[in-house]
Structures are given as structure tokens and as C-alpha cells.
């Protein structure tokens, strides 16, 4: 089972909170991932298993590229709002 983008976003938030250089690093990685992935046909596809000439290759994936982009987007939104990402919601009535 793949990792949870919200958990990855929490890690990114903790890593960059209060550090403009690290926030810029995440923003640059996000821009690069979207540009080379989502804006490119087939750019977010991952090969996880392949065989050629009797040689087999297999890779375990923690986050797919789309989940990685989502994690960075969630982390950047949290950093902009100065609020740590959470998987919990709180309903309020006014």
C-alpha cells in the first residue's frame, strides 16, 4: 500500500516551518514536479516491475508521483497559512 500524502505533507511542514530557504526548496520541487509530471503526457507514470532478457526489476514505491505532488501542495498550503496539515476535520456550526 502506498504512503499517505497527508503524512508526507506533515513531514515537509515540520522540515520547512519557519525556514524561508526550505520553503523555497519545497516550492521549487513542486514546480518542477508539476511541470515535468502533470504537464507532460504520461509524466506521472511509474514503472514498478519489468522484465527484459530474463532480468527482472522491481521497485517499491512509497508515494506515487501524483501523491508526491499532492503532499507538497498540502505542505505549501499549510506553510502559507502557518498551520500544520492534518487528516482530521472539525465541524463547526455558526
C-alpha positions in Angstrom: 0.0 0.0 0.0 1.3 3.4 -0.9 2.1 6.0 1.7 -0.3 8.8 2.8 0.3 12.2 1.2 -1.0 14.0 4.3 1.6 12.3 6.4 4.3 13.2 4.0 2.9 16.8 4.0 3.3 16.9 7.8 6.9 15.8 7.5 7.5 18.5 4.9 5.8 21.1 7.0 7.9 20.2 10.1 11.0 20.2 7.9 10.4 23.7 6.5 8.4 25.6 9.1 10.0 28.9 9.8 12.8 28.5 7.3 12.3 30.5 4.1 15.1 28.6 2.2 13.5 25.2 2.9 10.0 26.6 1.9 11.6 27.8 -1.4 13.1 24.3 -1.8 9.7 22.7 -1.5 8.2 25.2 -3.8 10.9 24.6 -6.4 10.4 20.8 -6.2 6.7 21.3 -6.5 7.0 23.5 -9.6 9.4 21.0 -11.2 7.2 18.0 -10.4 4.1 19.7 -11.8 6.0 20.9 -14.9 7.7 17.7 -15.7 4.9 15.4 -14.5 1.4 16.7 -14.8 2.1 19.0 -17.8 3.8 16.1 -19.7 1.9 13.3 -21.3 2.5 10.2 -19.2 4.7 12.2 -16.9 3.4 10.8 -13.7 3.6 7.1 -14.7 5.8 4.8 -12.6 7.3 1.5 -13.7 7.2 -0.8 -10.7 8.0 -4.1 -12.3 9.7 -5.0 -15.6 11.4 -8.0 -17.2 13.7 -7.9 -20.2 16.1 -10.6 -21.5 15.4 -12.7 -18.4 16.4 -9.8 -16.0 13.6 -8.7 -13.6 13.4 -5.3 -12.0 11.0 -4.4 -9.2 10.7 -1.2 -7.2 8.7 -0.5 -4.1 7.0 2.9 -4.2 6.3 4.9 -1.1 4.4 7.7 -2.8 3.4 7.8 -6.5 4.4 11.0 -8.3 0.9 12.3 -8.1 0.8 11.6 -4.4 4.2 13.4 -4.0 2.8 16.4 -5.8 -0.3 16.4 -3.6 1.9 16.1 -0.4 4.0 19.1 -1.5 0.8 21.1 -2.3 -0.7 20.3 1.1 2.5 21.2 2.8 2.9 24.5 0.9 -0.7 25.5 1.8 0.0 24.7 5.5 3.2 26.7 5.4 1.4 29.7 3.8 -1.3 29.5 6.5 1.1 28.7 9.3 -1.0 25.7 10.1 0.3 22.1 10.3 -1.5 19.8 7.9 -4.0 17.4 9.4 -6.1 14.5 8.3 -8.7 15.4 10.8 -11.6 17.8 10.2 -13.6 19.6 12.8 -17.2 20.6 12.0 -18.4 23.8 13.5 -21.8 25.5 13.3 -22.2 29.2 13.5 
